[in-house]
């Protein structure tokens, strides 16, 4: 999931060069109640994504 989040952030910054930050929420449907639940939420800046070395899978967890 971390790599999908990073890919989405990088894609967002690539397609919208004027934005400086992205708020991203990942939702899931809980199997027992069928309600929606948050898996991840955060705000990432263009500088944070651009300055991170994306070499190892663990880099997505920073």
CHARMM internal coordinates of N, CA and C (Angstrom, degrees):
IC EDIT
DIST 1 N 1 CA 1.4323
DIST 1 CA 1 C 1.5277
ANGL 1 N 1 CA 1 C 110.43
DIST 1 C 2 N 1.3283
ANGL 1 CA 1 C 2 N 117.12
DIHE 1 N 1 CA 1 C 2 N -37.38
DIST 2 N 2 CA 1.4626
ANGL 1 C 2 N 2 CA 119.65
DIHE 1 CA 1 C 2 N 2 CA -179.75
DIST 2 CA 2 C 1.5133
ANGL 2 N 2 CA 2 C 112.71
DIHE 1 C 2 N 2 CA 2 C -58.13
DIST 2 C 3 N 1.3283
ANGL 2 CA 2 C 3 N 116.67
DIHE 2 N 2 CA 2 C 3 N -40.86
DIST 3 N 3 CA 1.4671
ANGL 2 C 3 N 3 CA 119.40
DIHE 2 CA 2 C 3 N 3 CA -179.70
DIST 3 CA 3 C 1.5241
ANGL 3 N 3 CA 3 C 111.07
DIHE 2 C 3 N 3 CA 3 C -67.40
DIST 3 C 4 N 1.3290
ANGL 3 CA 3 C 4 N 117.47
DIHE 3 N 3 CA 3 C 4 N -33.11
DIST 4 N 4 CA 1.4689
ANGL 3 C 4 N 4 CA 120.44
DIHE 3 CA 3 C 4 N 4 CA 176.79
DIST 4 CA 4 C 1.5261
ANGL 4 N 4 CA 4 C 110.90
DIHE 3 C 4 N 4 CA 4 C -67.53
DIST 4 C 5 N 1.3189
ANGL 4 CA 4 C 5 N 116.39
DIHE 4 N 4 CA 4 C 5 N -37.83
DIST 5 N 5 CA 1.4667
ANGL 4 C 5 N 5 CA 119.88
DIHE 4 CA 4 C 5 N 5 CA 177.70
DIST 5 CA 5 C 1.5206
ANGL 5 N 5 CA 5 C 110.15
DIHE 4 C 5 N 5 CA 5 C -64.53
DIST 5 C 6 N 1.3274
ANGL 5 CA 5 C 6 N 116.81
DIHE 5 N 5 CA 5 C 6 N -46.66
DIST 6 N 6 CA 1.4628
ANGL 5 C 6 N 6 CA 120.58
DIHE 5 CA 5 C 6 N 6 CA 179.43
DIST 6 CA 6 C 1.5227
ANGL 6 N 6 CA 6 C 110.60
DIHE 5 C 6 N 6 CA 6 C -61.61
DIST 6 C 7 N 1.3236
ANGL 6 CA 6 C 7 N 117.53
DIHE 6 N 6 CA 6 C 7 N -43.46
DIST 7 N 7 CA 1.4684
ANGL 6 C 7 N 7 CA 120.77
DIHE 6 CA 6 C 7 N 7 CA 179.30
DIST 7 CA 7 C 1.5221
ANGL 7 N 7 CA 7 C 110.69
DIHE 6 C 7 N 7 CA 7 C -61.92
DIST 7 C 8 N 1.3212
ANGL 7 CA 7 C 8 N 117.24
DIHE 7 N 7 CA 7 C 8 N -41.28
DIST 8 N 8 CA 1.4623
ANGL 7 C 8 N 8 CA 120.80
DIHE 7 CA 7 C 8 N 8 CA 179.09
DIST 8 CA 8 C 1.5223
ANGL 8 N 8 CA 8 C 111.15
DIHE 7 C 8 N 8 CA 8 C -64.64
DIST 8 C 9 N 1.3271
ANGL 8 CA 8 C 9 N 116.56
DIHE 8 N 8 CA 8 C 9 N -42.77
DIST 9 N 9 CA 1.4630
ANGL 8 C 9 N 9 CA 120.20
DIHE 8 CA 8 C 9 N 9 CA 178.32
DIST 9 CA 9 C 1.5199
ANGL 9 N 9 CA 9 C 111.61
DIHE 8 C 9 N 9 CA 9 C -63.17
DIST 9 C 10 N 1.3225
ANGL 9 CA 9 C 10 N 116.67
DIHE 9 N 9 CA 9 C 10 N -46.74
DIST 10 N 10 CA 1.4692
ANGL 9 C 10 N 10 CA 120.39
DIHE 9 CA 9 C 10 N 10 CA -179.79
DIST 10 CA 10 C 1.5278
ANGL 10 N 10 CA 10 C 110.98
DIHE 9 C 10 N 10 CA 10 C -63.03
DIST 10 C 11 N 1.3195
ANGL 10 CA 10 C 11 N 116.49
DIHE 10 N 10 CA 10 C 11 N -39.23
DIST 11 N 11 CA 1.4600
ANGL 10 C 11 N 11 CA 121.17
DIHE 10 CA 10 C 11 N 11 CA 178.35
DIST 11 CA 11 C 1.5329
ANGL 11 N 11 CA 11 C 110.48
DIHE 10 C 11 N 11 CA 11 C -65.33
DIST 11 C 12 N 1.3235
ANGL 11 CA 11 C 12 N 115.93
DIHE 11 N 11 CA 11 C 12 N -42.32
DIST 12 N 12 CA 1.4685
ANGL 11 C 12 N 12 CA 119.45
DIHE 11 CA 11 C 12 N 12 CA 178.21
DIST 12 CA 12 C 1.5113
ANGL 12 N 12 CA 12 C 112.24
DIHE 11 C 12 N 12 CA 12 C -61.47
DIST 12 C 13 N 1.3170
ANGL 12 CA 12 C 13 N 117.25
DIHE 12 N 12 CA 12 C 13 N -45.00
DIST 13 N 13 CA 1.4594
ANGL 12 C 13 N 13 CA 120.34
DIHE 12 CA 12 C 13 N 13 CA 178.82
DIST 13 CA 13 C 1.5318
ANGL 13 N 13 CA 13 C 111.89
DIHE 12 C 13 N 13 CA 13 C -67.47
DIST 13 C 14 N 1.3186
ANGL 13 CA 13 C 14 N 117.13
DIHE 13 N 13 CA 13 C 14 N -33.32
DIST 14 N 14 CA 1.4718
ANGL 13 C 14 N 14 CA 120.02
DIHE 13 CA 13 C 14 N 14 CA 179.74
DIST 14 CA 14 C 1.5280
ANGL 14 N 14 CA 14 C 111.65
DIHE 13 C 14 N 14 CA 14 C -70.28
DIST 14 C 15 N 1.3071
ANGL 14 CA 14 C 15 N 116.77
DIHE 14 N 14 CA 14 C 15 N -37.63
DIST 15 N 15 CA 1.4633
ANGL 14 C 15 N 15 CA 119.47
DIHE 14 CA 14 C 15 N 15 CA -176.38
DIST 15 CA 15 C 1.5257
ANGL 15 N 15 CA 15 C 113.33
DIHE 14 C 15 N 15 CA 15 C -87.01
DIST 15 C 16 N 1.3226
ANGL 15 CA 15 C 16 N 117.37
DIHE 15 N 15 CA 15 C 16 N -15.61
DIST 16 N 16 CA 1.4688
ANGL 15 C 16 N 16 CA 120.98
DIHE 15 CA 15 C 16 N 16 CA 179.02
DIST 16 CA 16 C 1.5258
ANGL 16 N 16 CA 16 C 108.81
DIHE 15 C 16 N 16 CA 16 C -131.14
DIST 16 C 17 N 1.3312
ANGL 16 CA 16 C 17 N 117.07
DIHE 16 N 16 CA 16 C 17 N 79.08
DIST 17 N 17 CA 1.4665
ANGL 16 C 17 N 17 CA 120.20
DIHE 16 CA 16 C 17 N 17 CA -173.76
DIST 17 CA 17 C 1.5314
ANGL 17 N 17 CA 17 C 114.52
DIHE 16 C 17 N 17 CA 17 C -64.21
DIST 17 C 18 N 1.3126
ANGL 17 CA 17 C 18 N 118.54
DIHE 17 N 17 CA 17 C 18 N -14.51
DIST 18 N 18 CA 1.4569
ANGL 17 C 18 N 18 CA 120.83
DIHE 17 CA 17 C 18 N 18 CA -178.22
DIST 18 CA 18 C 1.5208
ANGL 18 N 18 CA 18 C 114.68
DIHE 17 C 18 N 18 CA 18 C -85.80
DIST 18 C 19 N 1.3266
ANGL 18 CA 18 C 19 N 118.35
DIHE 18 N 18 CA 18 C 19 N -12.03
DIST 19 N 19 CA 1.4607
ANGL 18 C 19 N 19 CA 119.15
DIHE 18 CA 18 C 19 N 19 CA -178.19
DIST 19 CA 19 C 1.5255
ANGL 19 N 19 CA 19 C 110.39
DIHE 18 C 19 N 19 CA 19 C -86.65
DIST 19 C 20 N 1.3235
ANGL 19 CA 19 C 20 N 115.71
DIHE 19 N 19 CA 19 C 20 N 150.51
DIST 20 N 20 CA 1.4616
ANGL 19 C 20 N 20 CA 120.17
DIHE 19 CA 19 C 20 N 20 CA -178.04
DIST 20 CA 20 C 1.5214
ANGL 20 N 20 CA 20 C 112.78
DIHE 19 C 20 N 20 CA 20 C -111.25
DIST 20 C 21 N 1.3482
ANGL 20 CA 20 C 21 N 117.35
DIHE 20 N 20 CA 20 C 21 N -13.68
DIST 21 N 21 CA 1.4631
ANGL 20 C 21 N 21 CA 120.14
DIHE 20 CA 20 C 21 N 21 CA -179.61
DIST 21 CA 21 C 1.5302
ANGL 21 N 21 CA 21 C 109.44
DIHE 20 C 21 N 21 CA 21 C -152.19
DIST 21 C 22 N 1.3217
ANGL 21 CA 21 C 22 N 114.75
DIHE 21 N 21 CA 21 C 22 N 153.78
DIST 22 N 22 CA 1.4595
ANGL 21 C 22 N 22 CA 121.69
DIHE 21 CA 21 C 22 N 22 CA 177.83
DIST 22 CA 22 C 1.5246
ANGL 22 N 22 CA 22 C 108.26
DIHE 21 C 22 N 22 CA 22 C -127.71
DIST 22 C 23 N 1.3354
ANGL 22 CA 22 C 23 N 115.71
DIHE 22 N 22 CA 22 C 23 N 129.46
DIST 23 N 23 CA 1.4632
ANGL 22 C 23 N 23 CA 121.64
DIHE 22 CA 22 C 23 N 23 CA 169.84
DIST 23 CA 23 C 1.5185
ANGL 23 N 23 CA 23 C 106.05
DIHE 22 C 23 N 23 CA 23 C -96.08
DIST 23 C 24 N 1.3149
ANGL 23 CA 23 C 24 N 116.40
DIHE 23 N 23 CA 23 C 24 N 127.58
DIST 24 N 24 CA 1.4609
ANGL 23 C 24 N 24 CA 120.36
DIHE 23 CA 23 C 24 N 24 CA -175.48
DIST 24 CA 24 C 1.5233
ANGL 24 N 24 CA 24 C 109.37
DIHE 23 C 24 N 24 CA 24 C -130.50
DIST 24 C 25 N 1.3270
ANGL 24 CA 24 C 25 N 115.56
DIHE 24 N 24 CA 24 C 25 N 133.24
DIST 25 N 25 CA 1.4660
ANGL 24 C 25 N 25 CA 121.31
DIHE 24 CA 24 C 25 N 25 CA 176.04
DIST 25 CA 25 C 1.5189
ANGL 25 N 25 CA 25 C 108.13
DIHE 24 C 25 N 25 CA 25 C -125.12
DIST 25 C 26 N 1.3217
ANGL 25 CA 25 C 26 N 116.48
DIHE 25 N 25 CA 25 C 26 N 133.08
DIST 26 N 26 CA 1.4583
ANGL 25 C 26 N 26 CA 122.74
DIHE 25 CA 25 C 26 N 26 CA 175.94
DIST 26 CA 26 C 1.5279
ANGL 26 N 26 CA 26 C 106.66
DIHE 25 C 26 N 26 CA 26 C -110.96
DIST 26 C 27 N 1.3180
ANGL 26 CA 26 C 27 N 116.15
DIHE 26 N 26 CA 26 C 27 N 121.63
DIST 27 N 27 CA 1.4577
ANGL 26 C 27 N 27 CA 122.05
DIHE 26 CA 26 C 27 N 27 CA -178.01
DIST 27 CA 27 C 1.5145
ANGL 27 N 27 CA 27 C 110.45
DIHE 26 C 27 N 27 CA 27 C -111.85
DIST 27 C 28 N 1.3099
ANGL 27 CA 27 C 28 N 116.11
DIHE 27 N 27 CA 27 C 28 N 156.56
DIST 28 N 28 CA 1.4532
ANGL 27 C 28 N 28 CA 121.72
DIHE 27 CA 27 C 28 N 28 CA 174.67
DIST 28 CA 28 C 1.5196
ANGL 28 N 28 CA 28 C 108.48
DIHE 27 C 28 N 28 CA 28 C -141.15
DIST 28 C 29 N 1.2998
ANGL 28 CA 28 C 29 N 116.62
DIHE 28 N 28 CA 28 C 29 N 159.94
DIST 29 N 29 CA 1.4570
ANGL 28 C 29 N 29 CA 121.48
DIHE 28 CA 28 C 29 N 29 CA 174.40
DIST 29 CA 29 C 1.5208
ANGL 29 N 29 CA 29 C 107.15
DIHE 28 C 29 N 29 CA 29 C -96.89
DIST 29 C 30 N 1.3334
ANGL 29 CA 29 C 30 N 117.22
DIHE 29 N 29 CA 29 C 30 N 121.13
DIST 30 N 30 CA 1.4563
ANGL 29 C 30 N 30 CA 121.77
DIHE 29 CA 29 C 30 N 30 CA -179.75
DIST 30 CA 30 C 1.5234
ANGL 30 N 30 CA 30 C 109.35
DIHE 29 C 30 N 30 CA 30 C -72.61
DIST 30 C 31 N 1.3209
ANGL 30 CA 30 C 31 N 116.33
DIHE 30 N 30 CA 30 C 31 N 127.91
DIST 31 N 31 CA 1.4629
ANGL 30 C 31 N 31 CA 120.59
DIHE 30 CA 30 C 31 N 31 CA -172.08
DIST 31 CA 31 C 1.5256
ANGL 31 N 31 CA 31 C 113.64
DIHE 30 C 31 N 31 CA 31 C -66.79
DIST 31 C 32 N 1.3270
ANGL 31 CA 31 C 32 N 117.44
DIHE 31 N 31 CA 31 C 32 N -32.76
DIST 32 N 32 CA 1.4686
ANGL 31 C 32 N 32 CA 118.19
DIHE 31 CA 31 C 32 N 32 CA -175.98
DIST 32 CA 32 C 1.5314
ANGL 32 N 32 CA 32 C 113.32
DIHE 31 C 32 N 32 CA 32 C -78.25
DIST 32 C 33 N 1.3391
ANGL 32 CA 32 C 33 N 117.78
DIHE 32 N 32 CA 32 C 33 N -33.68
DIST 33 N 33 CA 1.4665
ANGL 32 C 33 N 33 CA 120.51
DIHE 32 CA 32 C 33 N 33 CA -177.08
DIST 33 CA 33 C 1.5232
ANGL 33 N 33 CA 33 C 113.60
DIHE 32 C 33 N 33 CA 33 C -114.76
DIST 33 C 34 N 1.3236
ANGL 33 CA 33 C 34 N 117.80
DIHE 33 N 33 CA 33 C 34 N -10.65
DIST 34 N 34 CA 1.4642
ANGL 33 C 34 N 34 CA 123.95
DIHE 33 CA 33 C 34 N 34 CA -176.19
DIST 34 CA 34 C 1.5298
ANGL 34 N 34 CA 34 C 112.81
DIHE 33 C 34 N 34 CA 34 C 63.60
DIST 34 C 35 N 1.3195
ANGL 34 CA 34 C 35 N 116.79
DIHE 34 N 34 CA 34 C 35 N 15.71
DIST 35 N 35 CA 1.4563
ANGL 34 C 35 N 35 CA 120.79
DIHE 34 CA 34 C 35 N 35 CA 175.10
DIST 35 CA 35 C 1.5207
ANGL 35 N 35 CA 35 C 109.63
DIHE 34 C 35 N 35 CA 35 C -85.73
DIST 35 C 36 N 1.3225
ANGL 35 CA 35 C 36 N 115.57
DIHE 35 N 35 CA 35 C 36 N 160.97
DIST 36 N 36 CA 1.4557
ANGL 35 C 36 N 36 CA 120.00
DIHE 35 CA 35 C 36 N 36 CA 176.76
DIST 36 CA 36 C 1.5234
ANGL 36 N 36 CA 36 C 109.71
DIHE 35 C 36 N 36 CA 36 C -83.60
DIST 36 C 37 N 1.3265
ANGL 36 CA 36 C 37 N 115.51
DIHE 36 N 36 CA 36 C 37 N 143.76
DIST 37 N 37 CA 1.4581
ANGL 36 C 37 N 37 CA 121.07
DIHE 36 CA 36 C 37 N 37 CA 177.19
DIST 37 CA 37 C 1.5131
ANGL 37 N 37 CA 37 C 110.05
DIHE 36 C 37 N 37 CA 37 C -138.42
DIST 37 C 38 N 1.3283
ANGL 37 CA 37 C 38 N 116.37
DIHE 37 N 37 CA 37 C 38 N 151.71
DIST 38 N 38 CA 1.4608
ANGL 37 C 38 N 38 CA 121.90
DIHE 37 CA 37 C 38 N 38 CA 177.12
DIST 38 CA 38 C 1.5163
ANGL 38 N 38 CA 38 C 110.16
DIHE 37 C 38 N 38 CA 38 C -79.62
DIST 38 C 39 N 1.3187
ANGL 38 CA 38 C 39 N 115.99
DIHE 38 N 38 CA 38 C 39 N 134.15
DIST 39 N 39 CA 1.4551
ANGL 38 C 39 N 39 CA 122.09
DIHE 38 CA 38 C 39 N 39 CA 171.80
DIST 39 CA 39 C 1.5282
ANGL 39 N 39 CA 39 C 108.49
DIHE 38 C 39 N 39 CA 39 C -98.84
DIST 39 C 40 N 1.3240
ANGL 39 CA 39 C 40 N 115.54
DIHE 39 N 39 CA 39 C 40 N -42.80
DIST 40 N 40 CA 1.4619
ANGL 39 C 40 N 40 CA 120.79
DIHE 39 CA 39 C 40 N 40 CA 179.76
DIST 40 CA 40 C 1.5232
ANGL 40 N 40 CA 40 C 109.04
DIHE 39 C 40 N 40 CA 40 C -153.69
DIST 40 C 41 N 1.3091
ANGL 40 CA 40 C 41 N 115.86
DIHE 40 N 40 CA 40 C 41 N 148.63
DIST 41 N 41 CA 1.4587
ANGL 40 C 41 N 41 CA 121.74
DIHE 40 CA 40 C 41 N 41 CA 174.87
DIST 41 CA 41 C 1.5140
ANGL 41 N 41 CA 41 C 107.71
DIHE 40 C 41 N 41 CA 41 C -149.73
DIST 41 C 42 N 1.3144
ANGL 41 CA 41 C 42 N 115.90
DIHE 41 N 41 CA 41 C 42 N 141.42
DIST 42 N 42 CA 1.4540
ANGL 41 C 42 N 42 CA 118.37
DIHE 41 CA 41 C 42 N 42 CA 177.11
DIST 42 CA 42 C 1.5081
ANGL 42 N 42 CA 42 C 112.30
DIHE 41 C 42 N 42 CA 42 C -175.70
DIST 42 C 43 N 1.3107
ANGL 42 CA 42 C 43 N 114.30
DIHE 42 N 42 CA 42 C 43 N 171.47
DIST 43 N 43 CA 1.4596
ANGL 42 C 43 N 43 CA 122.67
DIHE 42 CA 42 C 43 N 43 CA 174.98
DIST 43 CA 43 C 1.5203
ANGL 43 N 43 CA 43 C 107.01
DIHE 42 C 43 N 43 CA 43 C -121.50
DIST 43 C 44 N 1.3182
ANGL 43 CA 43 C 44 N 115.08
DIHE 43 N 43 CA 43 C 44 N 126.58
DIST 44 N 44 CA 1.4506
ANGL 43 C 44 N 44 CA 121.26
DIHE 43 CA 43 C 44 N 44 CA 179.80
DIST 44 CA 44 C 1.5134
ANGL 44 N 44 CA 44 C 108.39
DIHE 43 C 44 N 44 CA 44 C -120.43
DIST 44 C 45 N 1.3363
ANGL 44 CA 44 C 45 N 116.22
DIHE 44 N 44 CA 44 C 45 N 138.13
DIST 45 N 45 CA 1.4549
ANGL 44 C 45 N 45 CA 120.66
DIHE 44 CA 44 C 45 N 45 CA 177.96
DIST 45 CA 45 C 1.5261
ANGL 45 N 45 CA 45 C 109.71
DIHE 44 C 45 N 45 CA 45 C -96.03
DIST 45 C 46 N 1.3109
ANGL 45 CA 45 C 46 N 114.13
DIHE 45 N 45 CA 45 C 46 N 157.90
DIST 46 N 46 CA 1.4707
ANGL 45 C 46 N 46 CA 119.85
DIHE 45 CA 45 C 46 N 46 CA 177.71
DIST 46 CA 46 C 1.5278
ANGL 46 N 46 CA 46 C 109.97
DIHE 45 C 46 N 46 CA 46 C -59.37
DIST 46 C 47 N 1.3288
ANGL 46 CA 46 C 47 N 117.00
DIHE 46 N 46 CA 46 C 47 N -41.69
DIST 47 N 47 CA 1.4630
ANGL 46 C 47 N 47 CA 120.47
DIHE 46 CA 46 C 47 N 47 CA -178.47
DIST 47 CA 47 C 1.5280
ANGL 47 N 47 CA 47 C 111.10
DIHE 46 C 47 N 47 CA 47 C -63.79
DIST 47 C 48 N 1.3147
ANGL 47 CA 47 C 48 N 117.70
DIHE 47 N 47 CA 47 C 48 N -41.70
DIST 48 N 48 CA 1.4723
ANGL 47 C 48 N 48 CA 120.74
DIHE 47 CA 47 C 48 N 48 CA -179.43
DIST 48 CA 48 C 1.5264
ANGL 48 N 48 CA 48 C 111.02
DIHE 47 C 48 N 48 CA 48 C -63.14
DIST 48 C 49 N 1.3129
ANGL 48 CA 48 C 49 N 117.12
DIHE 48 N 48 CA 48 C 49 N -41.09
DIST 49 N 49 CA 1.4694
ANGL 48 C 49 N 49 CA 120.70
DIHE 48 CA 48 C 49 N 49 CA -179.95
DIST 49 CA 49 C 1.5215
ANGL 49 N 49 CA 49 C 110.22
DIHE 48 C 49 N 49 CA 49 C -71.00
DIST 49 C 50 N 1.3349
ANGL 49 CA 49 C 50 N 116.91
DIHE 49 N 49 CA 49 C 50 N -41.33
DIST 50 N 50 CA 1.4661
ANGL 49 C 50 N 50 CA 120.25
DIHE 49 CA 49 C 50 N 50 CA -178.10
DIST 50 CA 50 C 1.5264
ANGL 50 N 50 CA 50 C 112.66
DIHE 49 C 50 N 50 CA 50 C -70.58
DIST 50 C 51 N 1.3291
ANGL 50 CA 50 C 51 N 118.15
DIHE 50 N 50 CA 50 C 51 N -29.32
DIST 51 N 51 CA 1.4618
ANGL 50 C 51 N 51 CA 120.15
DIHE 50 CA 50 C 51 N 51 CA -174.72
DIST 51 CA 51 C 1.5260
ANGL 51 N 51 CA 51 C 113.64
DIHE 50 C 51 N 51 CA 51 C -91.95
DIST 51 C 52 N 1.3232
ANGL 51 CA 51 C 52 N 118.07
DIHE 51 N 51 CA 51 C 52 N -2.73
DIST 52 N 52 CA 1.4611
ANGL 51 C 52 N 52 CA 121.14
DIHE 51 CA 51 C 52 N 52 CA -178.65
DIST 52 CA 52 C 1.5236
ANGL 52 N 52 CA 52 C 110.32
DIHE 51 C 52 N 52 CA 52 C -89.43
DIST 52 C 53 N 1.3358
ANGL 52 CA 52 C 53 N 117.19
DIHE 52 N 52 CA 52 C 53 N 133.48
DIST 53 N 53 CA 1.4689
ANGL 52 C 53 N 53 CA 119.49
DIHE 52 CA 52 C 53 N 53 CA 175.43
DIST 53 CA 53 C 1.5301
ANGL 53 N 53 CA 53 C 109.84
DIHE 52 C 53 N 53 CA 53 C -78.29
DIST 53 C 54 N 1.3167
ANGL 53 CA 53 C 54 N 118.21
DIHE 53 N 53 CA 53 C 54 N 108.87
DIST 54 N 54 CA 1.4738
ANGL 53 C 54 N 54 CA 122.63
DIHE 53 CA 53 C 54 N 54 CA -177.39
DIST 54 CA 54 C 1.5190
ANGL 54 N 54 CA 54 C 109.55
DIHE 53 C 54 N 54 CA 54 C -91.23
DIST 54 C 55 N 1.3544
ANGL 54 CA 54 C 55 N 116.37
DIHE 54 N 54 CA 54 C 55 N 69.72
DIST 55 N 55 CA 1.4568
ANGL 54 C 55 N 55 CA 120.85
DIHE 54 CA 54 C 55 N 55 CA -178.30
DIST 55 CA 55 C 1.5231
ANGL 55 N 55 CA 55 C 113.16
DIHE 54 C 55 N 55 CA 55 C -106.62
DIST 55 C 56 N 1.3106
ANGL 55 CA 55 C 56 N 116.73
DIHE 55 N 55 CA 55 C 56 N -35.95
DIST 56 N 56 CA 1.4668
ANGL 55 C 56 N 56 CA 122.83
DIHE 55 CA 55 C 56 N 56 CA -175.61
DIST 56 CA 56 C 1.5288
ANGL 56 N 56 CA 56 C 110.47
DIHE 55 C 56 N 56 CA 56 C -112.55
DIST 56 C 57 N 1.3161
ANGL 56 CA 56 C 57 N 118.79
DIHE 56 N 56 CA 56 C 57 N 150.24
DIST 57 N 57 CA 1.4636
ANGL 56 C 57 N 57 CA 120.34
DIHE 56 CA 56 C 57 N 57 CA 177.31
DIST 57 CA 57 C 1.5311
ANGL 57 N 57 CA 57 C 113.05
DIHE 56 C 57 N 57 CA 57 C -56.55
DIST 57 C 58 N 1.3332
ANGL 57 CA 57 C 58 N 117.55
DIHE 57 N 57 CA 57 C 58 N -31.55
DIST 58 N 58 CA 1.4538
ANGL 57 C 58 N 58 CA 121.16
DIHE 57 CA 57 C 58 N 58 CA -179.64
DIST 58 CA 58 C 1.5199
ANGL 58 N 58 CA 58 C 112.85
DIHE 57 C 58 N 58 CA 58 C -67.82
DIST 58 C 59 N 1.3355
ANGL 58 CA 58 C 59 N 116.91
DIHE 58 N 58 CA 58 C 59 N -18.76
DIST 59 N 59 CA 1.4623
ANGL 58 C 59 N 59 CA 120.10
DIHE 58 CA 58 C 59 N 59 CA 178.99
DIST 59 CA 59 C 1.5269
ANGL 59 N 59 CA 59 C 111.58
DIHE 58 C 59 N 59 CA 59 C -60.76
DIST 59 C 60 N 1.3160
ANGL 59 CA 59 C 60 N 117.62
DIHE 59 N 59 CA 59 C 60 N -27.42
DIST 60 N 60 CA 1.4632
ANGL 59 C 60 N 60 CA 121.47
DIHE 59 CA 59 C 60 N 60 CA 179.78
DIST 60 CA 60 C 1.5162
ANGL 60 N 60 CA 60 C 112.04
DIHE 59 C 60 N 60 CA 60 C -70.93
DIST 60 C 61 N 1.3198
ANGL 60 CA 60 C 61 N 117.69
DIHE 60 N 60 CA 60 C 61 N -15.74
DIST 61 N 61 CA 1.4570
ANGL 60 C 61 N 61 CA 120.80
DIHE 60 CA 60 C 61 N 61 CA -177.75
DIST 61 CA 61 C 1.5252
ANGL 61 N 61 CA 61 C 113.61
DIHE 60 C 61 N 61 CA 61 C -92.43
DIST 61 C 62 N 1.3002
ANGL 61 CA 61 C 62 N 118.09
DIHE 61 N 61 CA 61 C 62 N -0.78
DIST 62 N 62 CA 1.4647
ANGL 61 C 62 N 62 CA 120.56
DIHE 61 CA 61 C 62 N 62 CA -178.74
DIST 62 CA 62 C 1.5011
ANGL 62 N 62 CA 62 C 111.00
DIHE 61 C 62 N 62 CA 62 C -71.37
END
COOR INIT
IC SEED 1 N 1 CA 1 C
IC BUILD
